[in-house]
Amino acid sequence: MRQGHFILNGISSEEFACVIQDRPEIETPRRKVEFKSAYGQSEAMPFDEEAYENTEMELICYVEGSENRSASDNRALIRKWFDSGRYMDFIPYFDPNKVYKVMTISPPKFSPKVFMDEGQPFEVGLTIKPYKFYLAGPNIELTATGGIFNPSAEIALPVIKIFGTGNVTLTVNGVPFVIKNIVNSIVLDCNLGLAYREVGATMYNENSKIYTRAYPFLKVGSNTISWTGTVTKVEIEPRWRTLA
């Protein structure tokens, strides 16, 4: 990726003749800990949620005219581009192998200074989810007991698709996860704690087939995966991640 460029919501900033002028500051996500003082105790006690807060980032960018559009037209498209009302994938030139999850909190504010060819600086404020994700590679397929190596410094909450029928126990790092009455396949979203079945473009809720409360996760380093029951294949989207 060229210096200054970025991809937002699947669209390259080159499309709008837009670049990041200065590499932004990104704070390390703050751990969610509340401190409470007990009666008669001198120190505050931490209540750790084992989670992290969003951080914020301010992009200082520059837009100019492109081959097919004036700078004015590009500015209008940039306003629409950042106005999503939801989280979007963001891949910046300074971290091209990671995907940040961002949402606009301060819409583009264009400077009154206009340069040659109507080029103009602008600022936009983003909130960032605590984790950024490795660029997705091919899913991992297992047809027998196997191992997966987590290369990041954080646990991963994968999407696991089991192809099989009947009652199945999926075991990840020695911890069993019980599923009953699978029909052809079932998908486990270990981040959301949801199970569903895909039929074409339609998803059917399969939470009633899950008989284990805690969904699997992939620890840092080596992981072992096995199963019992009638299973032809297990397909895993690992979703490796690290703090943003």
N, C-alpha and C positions, 0 to 999 in steps of 0.2 A: 504494500500500500504506500502511495506517495506521501511525502511529508505534508502534514497539515490536513490530510483528507480523513474522512470517517464514513462509516455506514450506519444509517439510522433507519430502523424499520425496513431493512432490506434494500434501501436506496442509497447509492453512493452520493456523497456531497459534491462530487464532480458533476453530477446531473444538474446542479443549480449553481455551478461556478462558485462554490463556497469552500473556504478553508478555515481551520482553527489557527488563529494568529499566535497564541501563546499556550504552551502546555499548561493545563489547569492543575490546581492543587486538589488532591483527593485525600480526605481524612480517612484514617483507619476506622472502620465501624466500631462504635461504642457498645460494649457488652451491656445487656439489660440487667442491671443490678440495682435493687432498692435497699437503702440502708435504714434500719429502724433501731431506735434505742430502747432497750429494756429497762424497766424500773430498777434502779439501784446499780446499774451497770455503767461503767465509765465509757465503754466503747460502743459504737454502732455495729449491729449485726447485719451482714449482707444476706439478702434474699435473691439468689441468682436464678433468673429464668432460663439460663442456658440458651440464650438467643441474643441477637444483635439488632441494633437500630439502623435505619437508613442513614446515609450520609448525603451531603449536597455537593454539587459541582457547578461552577459557573464557566460556561464556554464563552471565550472572546473570539469572535469569528469575523470574517470579511467576505463580502459578496460582490461580485462584479458581473458585467454582462457576459453572456455566453454566445456561442456561435449561432444559436437559434433564437435567443431571447435577450431582451434588454435587462439591465440590472433591476429595473423597476418590476418587470415580470418575474424575475427570479426571487425578489423580495416577497412578492405575494405568494409564491409557491412555498417558500421557506416558512412563512407564517402558518400555512396550512399543514406543512410537513411536521412541524413540532406540536401542532394542536391535536393531540391524539385522545386525551382523556383516559389513557390507560398506559401501562408499562410497554416499552418497546425495546427491541434489541439494539444495542449500541456497540460498535466495534471501532475504536479509535486507532489512528496511525501509531500512537505511542504504546499500544498494547494489542497488536493485530491478531494475536492468537487466542484472545479471550472475548467473551460476550458479556457486556454489562446489561442489567435490566434497569432502564431509566424511564422517568416520566417528567414532563415539563411542569414546573411549578411557577416559573416566571417567563412569560412568552417573550419572543424576540423583541428587543428594544434597539432600534436602529439609531446610530449616532447622527446628529445633524450635519456632521462633516461629510461632504461628498467629494470624491477624488476623480481622477480621470476615468472616462467611460462610465460615469455614474457609480463607480465602486463605493462601497459604504461599509464601515465596521458595524457590528451589532453584538449584543450580549444576550445570552439565554441561560436561565437557571434550571437545573435538573435535580431531582431527587434520585438516589441510586439505591437499589436493594443491596443488602449487606454482602451477598455472594455474587461473584462473577464466574462464568462457566467456560470451560475449555471449548474451543470450536468442536462441534460434533463430528466425529468420524463415523465409520461404519459400525452398526450395532454388533455386539458380541454374541455369537451363536454357540450353544453347547448342546451336544447330542448325548453326552455322558458326563459323569462327575468330572469337574474341572476346577481350575483356579483362575482368578482375575486379580490383577495387580492395580491398586489405586495409586496413581503417581502424585496425587496432590497431598496437601497437608491437612485436609479436612475430610470428614466422612462424606460419602456420596449417597444420595437418595434416588435410586434409579427407577426407571420404568422397566418392569419385567413382564414379558409375554410368555405364557406357558401354553404350548400346543399339546393337548391331550384330552382325555376323557375320564370321567368318574372322580373318585377321591384321590387327592394328591397331597403329599407333604413335601414342601420345598424346604431344604435345610441350608441356611447360609451361616457359615462359621460356627456350625454346631447348634444353631438355634432353629428349631422347627417352626414352620409356618403352614398351618393346616387349611386346605381348601377342599370343599366337597361338591360333588356333582358338576364337574366341569363339562361343558358341552362344546367340544372341538377346541376351544381356546379361552383364555381369560387373561386380562391385562391388570397388573398391579401398579398403581402409581404410588410409590413409596414416599413421595413428598407430600401429597395431599391425603394419603391414607384412604385411597379409593380403589375399588375393583370394578371392572366393567368388561363387557364383551363387545367386540366390534363385528358388525355385519354390514359390509360395504362402508358407507359413510355414516351409518347410524351406530350409536353407542348405547348399550343397555346396562343398567345398574346391576351389579352382581355382588354387592356388599353382603347380602344375606348368605353367601356361600363361604364367607371368611370366618374361620373359627379360632383365629389368633388375633389378639388385640394389637400388638406392636408389629408394624410392617418392617421388612428387612432393610438393612443398610449395608453399605460397603465400607469397611474400616480402612484406615490408611495402611498401605502396604498390601500384603497378600491376603486373599479371601478364597475360601473354598465353598463350592456350591454342589449340592447333590439333591436327589429327590427319590421318593418312592411313589409307585402308582404307574398308570399308563401314560407316559409322556414321550413324545417323539422328539421334541426340541424345546429348548428354553432360549429366548432371545432377549438380550439385555441392552438397553440404552443407559449407559452408566451415569451420565451427567456429572462428570468430574467437575469440581468447583474449588474455589479458594476465596478468601475474603477480598472484597473489592478494594 
